[in-house]
Amino acid sequence: MSSFQNVGHADRLKTAAQAKAALLAKFKPKAAVTDPQFEDRAALRAAELTAVRKERSAARALIKAEAAEQQAAQDQAQAALAEEALAAKRGARKERKALTNAEAKAKRDARYAARKARA
């Protein structure tokens, strides 16, 4: 026959508290083992980051230089076009002046010839 276990209310509460503590202990963070190469990895990451930053900086500088060269070429082309337009405008003005001077000379010659014919 089984003997009657003499378990009281306090014993049950104590057993329940121990079970609850065991369950909570599962979820507590355990002491982590630090990686011996932690500082080395941080240094490698920092070196890699500086290398990437230098590379990007060089790429940006190259892009800016190319943009500046392209802008200079465009400015030079626009200046050449403006110079050509100015030269064409001056040429047209010279032609008009030459024509008006020729017409004025022709009128003078006609008046002179008319005067000579009358005299």
C-alpha positions as CSV (number, residue, x, y, z in Angstrom):
1,M,0.0,0.0,0.0
2,S,1.1,3.4,-0.7
3,S,1.6,5.6,2.3
4,F,-0.1,8.9,2.6
5,Q,2.3,11.7,1.8
6,N,2.1,14.5,4.3
7,V,2.2,17.5,1.9
8,G,1.0,20.8,3.2
9,H,0.0,24.0,1.6
10,A,3.4,25.6,2.2
11,D,5.2,22.7,0.5
12,R,3.0,23.0,-2.6
13,L,3.7,26.8,-2.8
14,K,7.4,26.2,-2.4
15,T,7.4,23.5,-5.1
16,A,5.4,25.8,-7.5
17,A,7.8,28.7,-6.9
18,Q,10.8,26.4,-7.6
19,A,9.2,25.3,-10.9
20,K,8.4,28.9,-11.9
21,A,12.0,29.9,-11.1
22,A,13.3,27.0,-13.2
23,L,11.2,28.1,-16.2
24,L,12.3,31.7,-15.9
25,A,16.0,30.6,-15.6
26,K,15.6,29.2,-19.2
27,F,14.9,32.6,-20.6
28,K,17.6,34.5,-18.7
29,P,20.6,35.5,-20.9
30,K,23.6,33.4,-20.4
31,A,27.0,34.9,-20.0
32,A,28.3,35.4,-23.5
33,V,31.8,34.2,-24.5
34,T,33.6,37.2,-26.1
35,D,35.1,36.5,-29.4
36,P,38.9,36.8,-29.2
37,Q,39.0,38.3,-32.7
38,F,36.5,41.0,-31.9
39,E,38.9,43.9,-31.9
40,D,40.6,42.6,-35.0
41,R,37.3,42.5,-36.8
42,A,36.5,46.0,-35.8
43,A,39.9,47.2,-37.1
44,L,39.3,45.3,-40.4
45,R,35.8,46.9,-40.7
46,A,37.3,50.3,-40.0
47,A,40.0,49.8,-42.6
48,E,37.5,48.6,-45.2
49,L,35.3,51.6,-44.5
50,T,38.2,54.0,-45.0
51,A,39.1,52.3,-48.2
52,V,35.6,52.5,-49.5
53,R,35.3,56.1,-48.6
54,K,38.6,56.9,-50.4
55,E,37.4,55.1,-53.4
56,R,34.1,56.9,-53.5
57,S,35.9,60.2,-52.9
58,A,38.2,59.5,-55.8
59,A,35.2,58.6,-58.0
60,R,33.4,61.8,-57.1
61,A,36.5,63.9,-57.8
62,L,36.8,62.2,-61.2
63,I,33.2,62.9,-62.0
64,K,33.6,66.5,-61.0
65,A,36.7,66.9,-63.2
66,E,34.9,65.3,-66.1
67,A,31.9,67.6,-65.6
68,A,34.2,70.7,-65.4
69,E,36.0,69.6,-68.6
70,Q,32.6,69.1,-70.3
71,Q,31.4,72.5,-69.1
72,A,34.6,74.2,-70.3
73,A,34.2,72.6,-73.7
74,Q,30.5,73.8,-73.9
75,D,31.5,77.3,-72.9
76,Q,34.3,77.3,-75.5
77,A,31.8,76.1,-78.2
78,Q,29.3,78.8,-77.2
79,A,32.0,81.5,-77.3
80,A,33.0,80.3,-80.8
81,L,29.4,80.4,-82.0
82,A,28.9,83.9,-80.5
83,E,32.1,85.0,-82.3
84,E,30.9,83.6,-85.6
85,A,27.6,85.3,-85.2
86,L,29.3,88.6,-84.4
87,A,31.6,88.2,-87.5
88,A,28.6,87.4,-89.7
89,K,26.7,90.5,-88.3
90,R,29.8,92.7,-89.0
91,G,30.1,91.3,-92.5
92,A,26.5,92.0,-93.3
93,R,26.9,95.5,-92.0
94,K,30.0,96.1,-94.1
95,E,28.2,94.8,-97.2
96,R,25.3,97.2,-96.5
97,K,27.7,100.1,-96.0
98,A,29.5,99.2,-99.2
99,L,26.2,99.1,-101.1
100,T,25.1,102.5,-99.8
101,N,28.5,104.0,-100.5
102,A,28.3,102.6,-104.1
103,E,24.8,104.0,-104.5
104,A,25.8,107.4,-103.2
105,K,28.8,107.4,-105.6
106,A,26.5,106.4,-108.4
107,K,24.2,109.3,-107.6
108,R,27.1,111.7,-107.4
109,D,28.4,110.5,-110.7
110,A,25.0,110.9,-112.2
111,R,24.7,114.5,-111.0
112,Y,28.2,115.3,-112.2
113,A,27.4,113.8,-115.6
114,A,24.1,115.7,-115.7
115,R,25.9,119.0,-114.9
116,K,28.5,118.3,-117.5
117,A,25.8,117.5,-120.0
118,R,24.1,120.9,-119.3
119,A,27.2,122.9,-119.5
